[in-house]
């Protein structure tokens, strides 16, 4: 059986190819995966510019980015180099033209002016100060009822307050007080403590008891508000003639051992002291003395004991006791003070010996003062009289004899004193 083949002509062949290319793809076909050519067409059509506009715009965008990056790099490099470059050349250039860096300040300062004060400012309650440069004046109102002297005094007070920071520090005052257990001990210590509390600091109060320290005395000292040290003299009080001598020696030994630097003053608790006395103590360099009023209730009079001064120089002594005329220095125990460094630094004061300075219990009553002073100074030339001309009484010493005390039901002190003390 014969077969027949029909061959396609070239025209039909090209036509068939064109039909296949122009026919859209059948997306709903049941083929398991789309053709890879489909993805290429989607990417090229969606993310590419039109064929005619793509080359020109792409070239312009690349050129704009290159210019921006180039400008950024140029400005960055220029700023980096200027940041590390010194400005000495600019300063020298400005200096040559009479300019400096201070001329470029943003502070607004008024022009300099001269202050002219009216000479009649004190007499008028209202005055003006001419500042110069036009009509600029300051009107000053003076308070009514204030005199020129008061204004000058207030100015001096302000200047003195400003000079306190430049003033030398005050000397330490070392106040030594022997005490013992008796009915009026709390009253005396409280009175003396309140006086010391008013004294400008620094001040150290050394209180010495016999035998043992009592809790009552310690509590009283804590309540005064004064810096203190509570010491105990361990000597047997029944075998000593004057317990106050050994109590003061205990304080002197404490000062010498600890090298306390200040002015030592023996202040008994039953005496009366003024604040002016403690202010005068800081004027002492080596040894100072002053007159003391001696009050005796039994004699109903006051006697004066202490130095006679010509200015600050000691030229003699007051004394009314015939039995004490043999003393070298007629002064009460509360009528002198001295520099504490004499106790522990003898070379500074030219002492011939380094023996400890102590009060003596072996001498007659009333001679403890003069024998002690002879260990500190040689004569009146090493003393200074306080205050000037020794013209004021700054403390009072009260003598209470046995006949002045009535003690049927305990210790009592009579109060019918009628003593006039002229303080001139």
C-alpha positions in Angstrom: 0.0 0.0 0.0 1.4 3.2 -1.1 1.9 6.1 1.5 1.4 9.7 0.7 3.5 12.5 2.3 2.6 16.1 2.2 5.4 18.4 2.6 4.9 21.9 3.9 6.0 24.7 1.9 8.3 27.4 3.3 5.6 29.9 3.4 3.4 27.6 5.5 6.3 26.9 7.8 7.0 30.5 8.5 3.4 31.2 9.1 3.2 28.4 11.6 6.1 29.7 13.5 4.6 33.1 13.7 1.3 31.8 15.0 3.1 29.8 17.7 5.1 32.9 18.8 2.1 35.2 18.8 -0.2 32.9 20.7 -0.4 33.7 24.4 0.7 31.1 26.9 -1.9 28.9 28.4 -1.5 29.7 32.2 -4.3 27.3 33.0 -2.6 24.3 31.6 -1.9 21.4 33.7 1.8 21.6 33.3 3.5 21.1 36.8 5.9 24.1 36.5 5.9 27.2 34.3 8.5 27.8 31.7 11.8 29.4 32.9 11.4 31.9 30.0 8.3 33.3 31.7 10.3 34.5 34.8 12.9 36.2 32.7 10.3 38.1 30.8 8.6 39.3 34.0 11.9 40.4 35.6 13.0 42.3 32.6 9.6 43.9 32.0 9.0 44.9 35.7 12.5 46.1 36.8 13.9 47.7 33.8 13.3 51.1 32.2 11.8 51.4 28.8 14.2 50.5 26.1 14.5 54.0 24.8 14.9 55.9 28.1 17.0 53.5 30.2 20.6 54.4 29.0 20.3 58.2 29.4 18.6 58.4 32.8 20.8 55.7 34.3 23.9 57.6 33.2 22.6 60.9 34.7 21.8 59.3 38.0 25.2 57.7 38.2 26.9 61.1 37.4 24.8 62.9 40.2 25.8 60.3 42.8 29.4 60.5 41.9 29.4 64.4 42.2 27.7 64.2 45.6 30.2 61.7 47.0 33.1 63.7 45.6 31.9 66.9 47.2 31.3 65.2 50.5 34.8 63.7 50.5 36.4 67.1 49.6 34.6 69.0 52.4 35.3 66.2 54.9 39.1 66.2 54.1 39.2 70.1 54.2 37.5 70.2 57.6 39.7 67.4 59.0 42.8 69.3 58.0 41.6 72.6 59.3 40.8 71.1 62.7 44.5 70.1 63.2 46.0 73.2 61.8 47.4 75.8 64.4 46.0 79.4 64.6 49.3 81.0 65.3 49.3 82.6 61.9 45.9 84.2 62.6 47.0 85.4 66.0 50.2 87.0 64.6 48.3 88.6 61.8 45.8 90.1 64.2 48.6 91.3 66.5 50.2 93.1 63.7 47.0 95.1 63.1 46.6 95.9 66.8 44.0 93.1 67.5 44.0 90.2 69.9 41.8 87.3 70.9 40.4 89.3 73.8 38.9 91.8 71.3 36.5 89.2 70.1 34.7 88.8 73.5 30.9 88.7 73.7 30.9 90.3 77.2 29.1 93.6 77.2 31.1 96.0 79.4 30.3 99.6 80.1 32.9 102.2 79.3 35.2 103.1 82.2 34.1 105.9 84.4 35.5 107.9 87.3 33.7 108.0 90.6 33.4 111.5 92.1 32.1 111.5 95.7 30.6 114.7 97.1 32.5 116.0 100.1 29.3 117.0 101.8 27.9 113.5 101.7 27.9 113.2 105.4 26.0 116.4 106.0 23.2 115.8 103.5 20.6 113.1 103.8 20.5 112.9 100.0 23.5 113.2 97.6 24.5 112.2 94.1 27.6 110.6 92.7 28.8 111.7 89.3 30.1 108.8 87.3 31.3 110.9 84.4 30.5 110.5 80.7 27.2 112.3 80.5 24.3 112.5 82.9 24.9 109.2 84.6 24.6 109.7 88.3 23.7 107.6 91.3 21.5 108.9 94.0 22.6 108.0 97.6 20.1 108.2 100.4 21.4 108.5 103.9 19.3 106.9 106.7 17.6 109.4 108.9 19.0 109.9 112.4 22.4 108.4 111.6 25.4 110.6 112.4 28.7 110.7 110.6 30.5 109.0 113.5 28.1 106.1 113.4 28.7 105.6 109.7 32.4 105.6 110.3 32.1 103.1 113.1 30.0 100.7 111.0 32.6 100.9 108.3 35.4 100.1 110.8 33.3 97.1 112.1 33.0 95.8 108.6 36.7 96.1 107.9 37.5 94.4 111.2 35.2 91.5 110.3 37.0 91.1 107.0 40.4 91.1 108.7 39.5 88.2 111.1 40.6 85.7 108.5 44.1 87.3 108.4 44.4 87.7 112.2 46.8 85.3 114.0 45.2 82.4 115.9 44.4 82.9 119.5 46.6 81.4 122.2 45.3 78.4 124.1 44.2 79.2 127.7 44.9 76.4 130.2 42.9 77.1 133.3 43.8 74.9 136.3 41.3 74.4 139.1 41.8 72.3 142.2 38.6 71.2 143.8 37.3 68.9 146.6 34.1 67.4 147.9 32.1 70.0 149.9 28.6 71.4 150.1 29.2 74.3 147.8 31.4 72.5 145.3 28.7 72.2 142.7 27.7 75.9 143.0 31.3 77.0 142.6 32.1 74.8 139.7 28.9 75.7 137.9 29.6 79.4 138.4 33.2 79.2 137.1 32.1 76.9 134.2 29.5 79.4 133.0 32.2 82.1 133.1 34.6 80.0 131.1 31.9 79.2 128.6 31.8 82.8 127.6 35.5 83.1 126.9 36.5 82.9 123.2 38.1 79.6 122.3 40.5 77.8 122.5 40.4 77.1 126.2 41.2 74.0 128.2 39.9 73.6 131.7 41.9 71.2 133.9 40.0 70.2 137.0 41.9 68.1 139.6 40.4 66.2 142.5 42.0 64.4 145.4 42.0 60.6 145.8 39.4 59.7 143.1 37.3 61.2 140.5 33.6 61.6 141.6 30.8 60.9 139.2 29.0 64.1 140.3 32.0 66.3 139.3 32.4 64.5 135.9 28.7 64.9 135.1 28.9 68.6 136.1 31.9 69.2 133.8 30.1 67.6 130.9 27.2 69.9 131.3 29.2 73.1 131.2 30.0 72.8 127.5 33.7 73.7 128.1 36.6 71.6 126.8 38.0 70.0 130.0 40.3 67.3 131.4 39.4 65.6 134.7 42.5 64.6 136.6 43.1 62.9 140.0 45.8 63.6 142.5 46.8 60.3 144.1 48.5 61.8 147.1 47.1 61.0 150.5 45.3 64.2 151.6 45.7 63.4 155.3 49.5 63.7 155.1 49.7 67.0 153.2 49.5 70.5 154.6 48.0 72.1 151.5 46.1 69.8 149.1 45.8 72.6 146.5 49.6 72.6 146.1 49.7 68.9 145.1 46.6 69.2 142.9 48.3 72.1 140.9 51.5 70.0 140.7 49.4 67.2 139.1 48.2 69.6 136.5 51.7 71.0 135.9 53.0 67.4 135.4 50.2 66.7 132.9 51.0 69.9 130.9 54.7 69.1 130.9 54.2 65.5 129.8 51.8 66.3 126.9 53.7 69.6 125.9 50.5 71.7 126.0 51.3 75.0 124.4 49.4 78.0 125.9 49.0 80.3 128.9 48.6 78.6 132.3 46.4 80.2 134.9 45.5 78.9 138.4 41.8 79.7 139.0 40.3 78.4 142.3 36.6 77.5 142.0 35.5 79.9 144.8 36.9 83.1 143.3 35.2 85.6 141.1 36.6 86.4 137.6 35.7 88.9 134.9 35.8 88.2 131.1 38.3 91.0 130.7 40.8 89.0 132.7 40.8 86.0 130.3 41.0 88.4 127.3 44.1 90.0 128.9 45.8 86.6 129.4 46.4 86.1 125.7 48.6 89.2 125.7 51.2 87.5 127.9 54.4 86.3 126.2 56.3 84.9 129.2 54.9 86.0 132.6 52.0 88.4 133.5 50.7 89.7 136.7 47.9 92.0 137.9 46.4 93.3 141.2 43.8 91.1 143.0 41.1 92.3 145.5 41.2 90.2 148.7 37.8 90.0 150.4 37.7 88.9 154.0 34.3 88.5 155.6 35.5 88.6 159.1 37.4 91.8 158.6 34.6 93.4 156.6 37.0 95.1 154.3 38.9 94.6 151.0 42.6 94.7 150.6 44.7 95.0 147.4 47.5 92.6 146.6 49.6 92.7 143.5 52.0 94.7 141.4 52.5 98.5 141.1 52.9 99.3 137.4 54.3 102.1 135.3 52.5 101.4 132.1 53.2 97.6 131.5 56.4 97.6 133.7 56.2 96.2 137.2 58.0 98.6 139.6 56.7 97.5 143.0 54.1 95.5 145.0 51.0 96.3 147.1 50.9 94.6 150.5 49.1 95.1 153.8 50.2 92.0 155.6 53.1 92.5 158.0 53.8 88.8 158.1 54.2 88.7 154.3 56.6 91.5 153.9 59.5 89.1 153.6 58.2 87.7 150.4 60.0 88.4 147.2 56.8 88.7 145.0 53.6 89.9 146.8 51.0 88.3 144.5 48.1 86.0 145.0 47.9 82.6 143.4 45.1 83.9 141.1 47.1 87.0 140.3 49.6 85.7 137.7 49.8 83.5 134.6 52.7 82.2 132.5 53.6 80.5 129.2 53.3 76.7 129.5 56.4 76.1 127.3 58.6 77.2 130.3 57.7 73.9 131.9 58.9 71.6 129.0 61.2 73.8 126.9 63.8 75.4 129.2 66.3 76.2 126.4 63.8 78.5 124.7 63.6 80.7 127.8 67.2 80.4 128.9 66.6 78.6 132.1 69.9 77.5 133.8 68.5 74.1 134.8 66.0 71.7 133.4 64.5 70.8 136.8 60.7 70.5 136.8 58.9 73.6 138.0 56.6 72.7 140.9 54.9 74.3 143.9 56.5 73.6 147.3 54.5 72.2 150.2 57.5 72.6 152.6 57.3 76.4 152.9 55.1 78.5 155.1 51.5 79.3 154.2 51.4 82.2 151.8 54.9 81.7 150.4 53.9 79.1 147.8 53.3 81.9 145.2 56.7 83.6 145.6 58.7 80.4 145.6 56.9 79.2 142.5 57.4 82.5 140.6 61.2 82.4 141.5 61.4 79.3 139.4 59.7 80.9 136.4 61.3 84.4 136.2 64.4 86.0 137.7 63.0 89.5 138.4 60.4 92.1 137.5 62.0 92.9 134.2 60.7 89.6 132.8 57.1 90.4 133.9 54.4 92.4 132.2 51.7 94.2 134.2 48.1 93.9 133.2 46.1 95.9 132.3 47.9 99.1 131.4 49.2 100.8 134.6 47.5 97.9 136.5 44.5 100.3 137.0 41.7 97.7 137.1 40.6 94.9 139.3 39.8 91.9 137.1 39.2 89.2 139.8 38.4 88.9 143.4 39.7 86.4 146.0 37.4 85.5 148.9 38.9 84.4 152.2 36.6 82.3 154.4 37.9 81.6 157.8 36.6 79.0 160.2 34.8 81.6 162.3 33.0 82.8 159.2 31.3 79.4 158.8 28.3 78.0 160.8 27.9 74.3 160.5 25.5 73.0 163.1 23.4 71.2 160.4 26.0 71.1 157.7 28.2 73.6 155.9 26.6 77.0 155.7 28.1 80.3 154.6 26.8 83.6 156.1 25.6 86.1 153.5 25.6 89.3 155.6 28.5 90.8 153.6 28.8 94.6 153.4 31.9 95.2 151.4 32.3 98.1 149.0 34.9 97.4 146.3 36.1 100.6 144.5 37.0 99.6 140.9 38.8 102.5 139.3 
